[in-house]
Amino acid sequence: MTLLLLEALGALVLLVFIVWWTMFSGRKKGELPDAAETEKKQAKTGPSPDQRD
C-alpha cells in the first residue's frame, strides 16, 4: 500500500513539475512586440497571399 501511495505521489509531483515548467519557461520579457503587431494585422486583414494554400 505504501509503495502505491509513493508512486501516486511521484506521478503527481511529475505532473505539477511539467505544468510549472510549461507555464513559466517562456521569454524573460514576454513576446516580441513585432510579433504581436503582426498577429493583429493578420487578424484584421487575413493571411497574406504567400501564406494561402
CORLIN-V963810 format. One record per backbone hydrogen bond with DSSP energy under -0.5 kcal/mol. CO is the residue of the C=O (numbers start at 1). NH is the residue of the N-H. If there is no record, write none. Layout:
co=[CO;CO]
nh=[NH;NH]
//
This chain:
co=[1;2;3;4;5;6;7;8;9;10;11;12;13;14;15;16;17;18;19;20;21;27;32;33;34;35;36;37;38;39;40;41;42;48;48;49]
nh=[5;6;7;8;9;10;11;12;13;14;15;16;17;18;19;20;21;22;23;24;25;30;36;37;38;39;40;41;42;43;44;45;46;51;52;52]
//
